Amino acid sequence: MRVYADNAATTYMSDVAKEKFIECLDKYNGNPNSLHSDGQRTQEVLDEARETVAKCINAAKANEIYFTSGGSEADNQALISAARGLKNKGKKHLITSNIEHHAILHTMAKLEKEGFEVTYLKPQKNGIVDVKDVEDAIREDTALVSIMFANNEMGAIQPIPEIGALCKSKGVLFHTDAVQAAAHLPIDVQAMNIDMLSMSGHKFHGPKGIGVLYARNGIRLINIIEGGAQERGKRAGTINVPAIASMAVALKDGCDHMEENMAKVSKLRDRLIEGLKDIPYSQLNGDPVKRLPGNVNFSFEGVEGESLLLHLDMYGIECSSGSACTSESLDPSHVLTGMGVPVEAAHGSLRFSFDVENTEEEVDYIIEKVHSVVQRYRDLSPYWEDLVNGKREHCIPE
Ligand SMILES: *Cc1c(COP(=O)(O)O)cnc(C)c1O
């Protein structure tokens, strides 16, 4: 059996998204900036996609939607625009959390080198940022608050409407990285007082390499890519209409079926949580209720998440882990340690992320295999032996 349970890393393109992509390659392949008929037909498809995206997040106007190369670029542009744009008004302070995606954290680090001050809020134990902490962190010179809509690793959903209302009342810009939320959770940028928002096509069954920056009218964006006057002069480069149209269709599809999808996927999620929680010395990371419908993140003490992952892969189960032996750093997930999960427990973590294509049989298969793989690695682990012999203290209760 092959089980793809890594939809938070990337999704497969849906049939509607693929069809739209191919339709564009065949029929709307012009450059929308060209004045001839091919260009103009393509321009219409682009306009329609912009309208669709705007409607899905209840943006007031379609021209508040800017197409980018993905979530990372949208995050970069949002933060850089807010910081550099408000610098001459004496605002040099930014607020974010320590569990953000690296597209946010590394951009913040770059802005710190330019002289901005950044406050990194630590969430509560359940992975949710306390609104009171945001309020306490806001200063006279705060330009922007950037808090993600929902976390990509442990799924916690942040109090976005509350932070939006707070920022509005304090006159501070509010950006949210909604890459994991778009098409999966209801988003209303007006009701939630969101000034800027990032999305990415490949996290909701659209193509890779395409994303959206929503920026409320009145916000002055600063270019990351210089060149032609595309995207109201704010993002140069010949417009990738097939990817944009395909992404818009995927987003609309997710939004049109959101309620039923959420019900179905959260049932799979809860089934897996139920099936794993009887493994001794394991814990669910992230809030059990306020979490993405498809996200399950568990820590198992005394084992290496990466070993579990590779072993599960041999059984056809594809997931991800919060340990990072083979990736660029030896440190375990900054998200898990950032919310206070002990380093040992963060090393022994696995993330499963489901979508509507997954089934209960797949979940049951995962439950069976995780039980046996965790047991096998514990039996082999000197670290686990120390725990059993009382030479080390458990960091997760039984
Ligand atoms: C995937 C992801 C990104 C990056 O999006 P890309 O389109 O891959 O650049 C940013 N933020 C979060 C929360 C993500 O999950």
The ligand as an SDF file (V2000), in Angstrom:
LIG
                    3D

 15 15  0  0  0  0  0  0  0  0999 V2000
    5.0950   25.9700    2.0900 C   0  0  0  0  0  0  0  0  0  0  0  0
    5.0550   27.1640    2.9640 C   0  0  0  0  0  0  0  0  0  0  0  0
    5.6340   28.3850    2.5820 C   0  0  0  0  0  0  0  0  0  0  0  0
    6.4160   28.5280    1.2950 C   0  0  0  0  0  0  0  0  0  0  0  0
    5.6060   28.4970    0.1680 O   0  0  0  0  0  0  0  0  0  0  0  0
    6.3060   28.2270   -1.2720 P   0  0  0  0  0  0  0  0  0  0  0  0
    5.2150   28.4560   -2.2590 O   0  0  0  0  0  0  0  0  0  0  0  0
    6.7420   26.8160   -1.2510 O   0  0  0  0  0  0  0  0  0  0  0  0
    7.4060   29.2000   -1.4040 O   0  0  0  0  0  0  0  0  0  0  0  0
    5.5160   29.4720    3.4160 C   0  0  0  0  0  0  0  0  0  0  0  0
    4.8530   29.3750    4.5830 N   0  0  0  0  0  0  0  0  0  0  0  0
    4.2750   28.2330    5.0020 C   0  0  0  0  0  0  0  0  0  0  0  0
    3.5330   28.2140    6.2850 C   0  0  0  0  0  0  0  0  0  0  0  0
    4.3670   27.0880    4.2100 C   0  0  0  0  0  0  0  0  0  0  0  0
    3.8110   25.9600    4.6320 O   0  0  0  0  0  0  0  0  0  0  0  0
  1  2  1  0
  2  3  1  0
  2 14  2  0
  3  4  1  0
  3 10  2  0
  4  5  1  0
  5  6  1  0
  6  7  2  0
  6  8  1  0
  6  9  1  0
 10 11  1  0
 11 12  2  0
 12 13  1  0
 12 14  1  0
 14 15  1  0
M  END
$$$$
